[in-house]
Amino acid sequence: MEQYKIDRINELARKNKVQGLTPEELGERDALRREYIQSYAGSLKDQLEHTYIVDQQGHKRKLQQKEGQ
């Protein structure tokens, strides 16, 4: 996610604490938050897909997702 969008999320959060947000700003904030969460989750998933476990004998195995998740 681009830094200017993160800055906008923070700007809206500060404004909400001080004076509240208009309905348009609430919609913008919600959309930006959803985009941020999707970006964060995608980054985390990508990182976990490239994670390996090394056992005591030095064997590497790819991290596996639990069943049902």
Distance bins in CASP14 RR format, pairs under 12 A and 6 or more apart:
PFRMAT RR
TARGET T0000
AUTHOR 0000-0000-0000
RMODE 2
METHOD distances of the structure
MODEL  1
1 7 0 0 0 0 0 1 0 0 0 0 0
1 8 0 0 0 0 0 1 0 0 0 0 0
1 9 0 0 0 0 1 0 0 0 0 0 0
1 31 0 0 0 0 0 1 0 0 0 0 0
1 32 0 0 0 0 1 0 0 0 0 0 0
1 33 0 0 0 0 0 1 0 0 0 0 0
1 34 0 0 0 0 0 1 0 0 0 0 0
1 35 1 0 0 1 0 0 0 0 0 0 0
1 36 1 0 1 0 0 0 0 0 0 0 0
1 37 0 0 0 0 1 0 0 0 0 0 0
1 38 0 0 0 0 1 0 0 0 0 0 0
1 39 1 0 1 0 0 0 0 0 0 0 0
1 40 0 0 0 0 1 0 0 0 0 0 0
1 41 0 0 0 0 0 1 0 0 0 0 0
1 42 0 0 0 0 0 1 0 0 0 0 0
1 43 0 0 0 0 1 0 0 0 0 0 0
2 8 0 0 0 0 1 0 0 0 0 0 0
2 9 0 0 0 0 0 1 0 0 0 0 0
2 32 0 0 0 0 0 1 0 0 0 0 0
2 35 0 0 0 0 1 0 0 0 0 0 0
2 36 0 0 0 0 0 1 0 0 0 0 0
2 39 0 0 0 0 1 0 0 0 0 0 0
3 9 0 0 0 0 0 1 0 0 0 0 0
3 10 0 0 0 0 0 1 0 0 0 0 0
3 36 0 0 0 0 0 1 0 0 0 0 0
3 39 0 0 0 0 0 1 0 0 0 0 0
4 10 0 0 0 0 0 1 0 0 0 0 0
4 11 0 0 0 0 0 1 0 0 0 0 0
4 32 0 0 0 0 0 1 0 0 0 0 0
5 11 0 0 0 0 0 1 0 0 0 0 0
5 12 0 0 0 0 0 1 0 0 0 0 0
5 28 0 0 0 0 0 1 0 0 0 0 0
5 29 0 0 0 0 0 1 0 0 0 0 0
5 31 0 0 0 0 1 0 0 0 0 0 0
5 32 1 0 1 0 0 0 0 0 0 0 0
5 33 0 0 0 0 0 1 0 0 0 0 0
5 34 0 0 0 0 0 1 0 0 0 0 0
5 35 1 0 0 1 0 0 0 0 0 0 0
5 36 1 0 0 1 0 0 0 0 0 0 0
5 38 0 0 0 0 0 1 0 0 0 0 0
5 39 0 0 0 0 1 0 0 0 0 0 0
6 12 0 0 0 0 0 1 0 0 0 0 0
6 13 0 0 0 0 0 1 0 0 0 0 0
6 32 0 0 0 0 1 0 0 0 0 0 0
6 33 0 0 0 0 0 1 0 0 0 0 0
6 35 0 0 0 0 0 1 0 0 0 0 0
6 36 1 0 0 1 0 0 0 0 0 0 0
6 39 0 0 0 0 1 0 0 0 0 0 0
6 40 0 0 0 0 0 1 0 0 0 0 0
7 13 0 0 0 0 0 1 0 0 0 0 0
7 14 0 0 0 0 0 1 0 0 0 0 0
7 32 0 0 0 0 0 1 0 0 0 0 0
7 36 0 0 0 0 0 1 0 0 0 0 0
8 14 0 0 0 0 0 1 0 0 0 0 0
8 15 0 0 0 0 0 1 0 0 0 0 0
8 25 0 0 0 0 1 0 0 0 0 0 0
8 28 1 0 0 1 0 0 0 0 0 0 0
8 29 0 0 0 0 1 0 0 0 0 0 0
8 31 0 0 0 0 0 1 0 0 0 0 0
8 32 1 0 0 1 0 0 0 0 0 0 0
8 33 0 0 0 0 0 1 0 0 0 0 0
8 35 0 0 0 0 0 1 0 0 0 0 0
8 36 0 0 0 0 0 1 0 0 0 0 0
9 15 0 0 0 0 0 1 0 0 0 0 0
9 16 0 0 0 0 0 1 0 0 0 0 0
9 21 0 0 0 0 0 1 0 0 0 0 0
9 25 0 0 0 0 0 1 0 0 0 0 0
9 27 0 0 0 0 0 1 0 0 0 0 0
9 28 0 0 0 0 1 0 0 0 0 0 0
9 29 1 0 0 1 0 0 0 0 0 0 0
9 30 0 0 0 0 0 1 0 0 0 0 0
9 31 0 0 0 0 0 1 0 0 0 0 0
9 32 1 0 1 0 0 0 0 0 0 0 0
9 33 1 0 0 1 0 0 0 0 0 0 0
9 34 0 0 0 0 0 1 0 0 0 0 0
9 35 0 0 0 0 1 0 0 0 0 0 0
9 36 1 0 0 1 0 0 0 0 0 0 0
9 37 0 0 0 0 0 1 0 0 0 0 0
9 39 0 0 0 0 0 1 0 0 0 0 0
9 40 0 0 0 0 0 1 0 0 0 0 0
10 16 0 0 0 0 0 1 0 0 0 0 0
10 17 0 0 0 0 0 1 0 0 0 0 0
10 29 0 0 0 0 0 1 0 0 0 0 0
10 32 0 0 0 0 0 1 0 0 0 0 0
10 33 0 0 0 0 0 1 0 0 0 0 0
10 36 0 0 0 0 0 1 0 0 0 0 0
11 17 0 0 0 0 0 1 0 0 0 0 0
11 18 0 0 0 0 0 1 0 0 0 0 0
11 21 0 0 0 0 0 1 0 0 0 0 0
11 25 0 0 0 0 1 0 0 0 0 0 0
11 28 0 0 0 0 0 1 0 0 0 0 0
11 29 0 0 0 0 1 0 0 0 0 0 0
11 32 0 0 0 0 0 1 0 0 0 0 0
12 18 0 0 0 0 0 1 0 0 0 0 0
12 19 0 0 0 0 0 1 0 0 0 0 0
12 20 0 0 0 0 1 0 0 0 0 0 0
12 21 1 0 0 1 0 0 0 0 0 0 0
12 22 0 0 0 0 0 1 0 0 0 0 0
12 24 0 0 0 0 0 1 0 0 0 0 0
12 25 1 0 1 0 0 0 0 0 0 0 0
12 26 0 0 0 0 1 0 0 0 0 0 0
12 27 0 0 0 0 1 0 0 0 0 0 0
12 28 1 0 0 1 0 0 0 0 0 0 0
12 29 1 0 1 0 0 0 0 0 0 0 0
12 30 0 0 0 0 1 0 0 0 0 0 0
12 31 0 0 0 0 0 1 0 0 0 0 0
12 32 1 0 0 1 0 0 0 0 0 0 0
12 33 0 0 0 0 1 0 0 0 0 0 0
12 36 0 0 0 0 0 1 0 0 0 0 0
13 20 0 0 0 0 0 1 0 0 0 0 0
13 21 0 0 0 0 1 0 0 0 0 0 0
13 25 0 0 0 0 0 1 0 0 0 0 0
13 26 0 0 0 0 0 1 0 0 0 0 0
13 28 0 0 0 0 0 1 0 0 0 0 0
13 29 1 0 0 1 0 0 0 0 0 0 0
13 32 0 0 0 0 0 1 0 0 0 0 0
13 33 0 0 0 0 1 0 0 0 0 0 0
13 36 0 0 0 0 0 1 0 0 0 0 0
14 20 0 0 0 0 0 1 0 0 0 0 0
14 21 0 0 0 0 0 1 0 0 0 0 0
14 25 0 0 0 0 0 1 0 0 0 0 0
14 29 0 0 0 0 0 1 0 0 0 0 0
15 21 1 0 0 1 0 0 0 0 0 0 0
15 22 0 0 0 0 1 0 0 0 0 0 0
15 25 1 0 0 1 0 0 0 0 0 0 0
15 26 0 0 0 0 0 1 0 0 0 0 0
15 28 0 0 0 0 0 1 0 0 0 0 0
15 29 0 0 0 0 1 0 0 0 0 0 0
16 22 0 0 0 0 0 1 0 0 0 0 0
16 25 0 0 0 0 1 0 0 0 0 0 0
16 26 0 0 0 0 1 0 0 0 0 0 0
16 27 0 0 0 0 0 1 0 0 0 0 0
16 28 0 0 0 0 0 1 0 0 0 0 0
16 29 1 0 0 1 0 0 0 0 0 0 0
16 30 0 0 0 0 0 1 0 0 0 0 0
16 33 0 0 0 0 0 1 0 0 0 0 0
19 25 0 0 0 0 0 1 0 0 0 0 0
20 26 0 0 0 0 1 0 0 0 0 0 0
20 29 0 0 0 0 0 1 0 0 0 0 0
21 27 0 0 0 0 1 0 0 0 0 0 0
21 28 0 0 0 0 1 0 0 0 0 0 0
21 29 1 0 0 1 0 0 0 0 0 0 0
21 30 0 0 0 0 0 1 0 0 0 0 0
22 28 0 0 0 0 1 0 0 0 0 0 0
22 29 0 0 0 0 0 1 0 0 0 0 0
23 29 0 0 0 0 0 1 0 0 0 0 0
23 30 0 0 0 0 0 1 0 0 0 0 0
24 30 0 0 0 0 0 1 0 0 0 0 0
24 31 0 0 0 0 0 1 0 0 0 0 0
25 31 0 0 0 0 0 1 0 0 0 0 0
25 32 0 0 0 0 0 1 0 0 0 0 0
26 32 0 0 0 0 0 1 0 0 0 0 0
26 33 0 0 0 0 0 1 0 0 0 0 0
27 33 0 0 0 0 1 0 0 0 0 0 0
27 34 0 0 0 0 1 0 0 0 0 0 0
27 35 0 0 0 0 0 1 0 0 0 0 0
28 34 0 0 0 0 0 1 0 0 0 0 0
28 35 0 0 0 0 0 1 0 0 0 0 0
29 35 0 0 0 0 0 1 0 0 0 0 0
29 36 0 0 0 0 0 1 0 0 0 0 0
30 36 0 0 0 0 0 1 0 0 0 0 0
30 37 0 0 0 0 0 1 0 0 0 0 0
31 37 0 0 0 0 0 1 0 0 0 0 0
31 38 0 0 0 0 0 1 0 0 0 0 0
32 38 0 0 0 0 0 1 0 0 0 0 0
32 39 0 0 0 0 0 1 0 0 0 0 0
33 39 0 0 0 0 0 1 0 0 0 0 0
33 40 0 0 0 0 0 1 0 0 0 0 0
34 40 0 0 0 0 0 1 0 0 0 0 0
34 41 0 0 0 0 0 1 0 0 0 0 0
35 41 0 0 0 0 0 1 0 0 0 0 0
35 42 0 0 0 0 0 1 0 0 0 0 0
36 42 0 0 0 0 0 1 0 0 0 0 0
36 43 0 0 0 0 0 1 0 0 0 0 0
37 43 0 0 0 0 0 1 0 0 0 0 0
37 44 0 0 0 0 0 1 0 0 0 0 0
38 44 0 0 0 0 0 1 0 0 0 0 0
38 45 0 0 0 0 0 1 0 0 0 0 0
39 45 0 0 0 0 0 1 0 0 0 0 0
39 46 0 0 0 0 0 1 0 0 0 0 0
40 46 0 0 0 0 0 1 0 0 0 0 0
40 47 0 0 0 0 0 1 0 0 0 0 0
41 47 0 0 0 0 0 1 0 0 0 0 0
41 48 0 0 0 0 0 1 0 0 0 0 0
42 48 0 0 0 0 1 0 0 0 0 0 0
42 49 0 0 0 0 1 0 0 0 0 0 0
43 49 0 0 0 0 0 1 0 0 0 0 0
43 50 0 0 0 0 0 1 0 0 0 0 0
44 50 0 0 0 0 0 1 0 0 0 0 0
44 51 0 0 0 0 0 1 0 0 0 0 0
45 51 0 0 0 0 0 1 0 0 0 0 0
45 63 0 0 0 0 0 1 0 0 0 0 0
45 65 0 0 0 0 1 0 0 0 0 0 0
45 69 0 0 0 0 0 1 0 0 0 0 0
47 63 0 0 0 0 1 0 0 0 0 0 0
48 62 0 0 0 0 1 0 0 0 0 0 0
48 63 1 0 0 1 0 0 0 0 0 0 0
48 64 0 0 0 0 0 1 0 0 0 0 0
48 65 0 0 0 0 1 0 0 0 0 0 0
48 66 0 0 0 0 0 1 0 0 0 0 0
48 69 0 0 0 0 0 1 0 0 0 0 0
49 62 0 0 0 0 1 0 0 0 0 0 0
49 63 1 0 0 1 0 0 0 0 0 0 0
49 64 0 0 0 0 0 1 0 0 0 0 0
49 65 0 0 0 0 1 0 0 0 0 0 0
50 60 0 0 0 0 0 1 0 0 0 0 0
50 62 0 0 0 0 1 0 0 0 0 0 0
50 63 0 0 0 0 1 0 0 0 0 0 0
51 60 0 0 0 0 0 1 0 0 0 0 0
51 61 0 0 0 0 0 1 0 0 0 0 0
51 62 1 0 0 1 0 0 0 0 0 0 0
51 63 1 0 1 0 0 0 0 0 0 0 0
51 64 0 0 0 0 0 1 0 0 0 0 0
51 65 0 0 0 0 0 1 0 0 0 0 0
52 58 0 0 0 0 0 1 0 0 0 0 0
52 59 0 0 0 0 1 0 0 0 0 0 0
52 60 1 0 1 0 0 0 0 0 0 0 0
52 61 1 0 0 1 0 0 0 0 0 0 0
52 62 1 0 1 0 0 0 0 0 0 0 0
52 63 1 0 0 1 0 0 0 0 0 0 0
52 64 0 0 0 0 0 1 0 0 0 0 0
53 59 0 0 0 0 1 0 0 0 0 0 0
53 60 1 0 0 1 0 0 0 0 0 0 0
53 61 1 0 1 0 0 0 0 0 0 0 0
53 62 1 0 0 1 0 0 0 0 0 0 0
53 63 1 0 1 0 0 0 0 0 0 0 0
53 64 0 0 0 0 1 0 0 0 0 0 0
54 60 1 0 1 0 0 0 0 0 0 0 0
54 61 0 0 0 0 1 0 0 0 0 0 0
54 62 0 0 0 0 0 1 0 0 0 0 0
54 63 0 0 0 0 0 1 0 0 0 0 0
55 61 1 0 0 1 0 0 0 0 0 0 0
END
